[in-house]
Amino acid sequence: MTISQRKELQIYAWMDATLKELTSLVKEVYPEARKKGTLFNFAVVFTDVKRPGYRVKEVGSTKSGRKGTDDSMTLPSQKFQVDYLDIAITPPHRAPPPSGHMRPH
């Protein structure tokens, strides 16, 4: 997804939802993400208490149609509170998004 195609999606889930469950919720409303091999990179976006602005912490990834080590990770295990969750969606056969410190917001 290019920066010009960025979209915002609001989903409601339990705080103990796994990354795989969140992936399924996104795929329900975003059909393009259902293709096998689509990569979902999750990052927590939170207010920085030491300086103005936000910080980003990458927490894990999932892939459509494949089991992965981060599938059962929950948001509380990554100290997620009520801030923002950034999900970068990369279609199959495309380069993965850059690392967290270079993610566009």
Beta strands, then each sheet from edge to edge (+ up, - down):
strand 1: 39-47
strand 2: 54-63
strand 3: 84-90
sheet 1: 2+ 1- 3+
end
